[in-house]
């Protein structure tokens, strides 16, 4: 008996999502998602950890 009410609610939500117009600030979205050439990727964790894999690889070449 509850299935009809649940289906009606889902149908109502689906119609709202399909036909409702949302005001989207496209310039803010572009700033958030956009890639700028002057921005450089900085690894904020790079200074905290040593690269153990690289150290092991170079030391094995030096011994040979």
N, C-alpha and C positions, 0 to 999 in steps of 0.2 A: 504494500500500500504506500510506502514511503518512496518508492522508486519514481513515481510520477512527479512528485514534488522536487526530488533531486534532479531529475532530467530537466524540469522547467527552469530550475535555478541555473544549471549549466548552460542551457540555451540562452537565457537572459544575459549571462556573463559573456558568452560568445558573441552575441549581437552587439553588446557594448564595446567589446574589443574591436569588432569588425567595422562598425559604423561611426564610432565616436572619433572626433578629431581632437588631437592633443596639441597643445601649444608647446613646441619644442624650440629651445634656444639653440639654433644650429651653430652659431659662432662659438658659443661656449663648448659645445660638443666637439667642434673642429679643433679648438685649442687643447682639449683634453686628449683627443685621440690622434691628433696630427703629429707628424714627425718633423722636427725642425733640424736643419743642417748644423746649426751652431750648438745644438745640445750634444754633448759627448756622453757616452755611457760610462759611468763611474761605478766600479765595483766597490761598494762600501765595506765589504768584508775582506777584501784582498790583503789589507795590512795586518789583519788579526791572525791569519793562518799561513803557515809556510806550505809551499807546494812540495809535499813529501814525495810524490810520484816523480816529479821532475828532478829532485835531488838524487833519488835512487837511480834514475836512468843515466844521469851524467856521471855519477860515481862509478857505475859499471863500465862505461866507455873509457874512463880514465885509467882503470886498472888493466885493461887489455892491451 
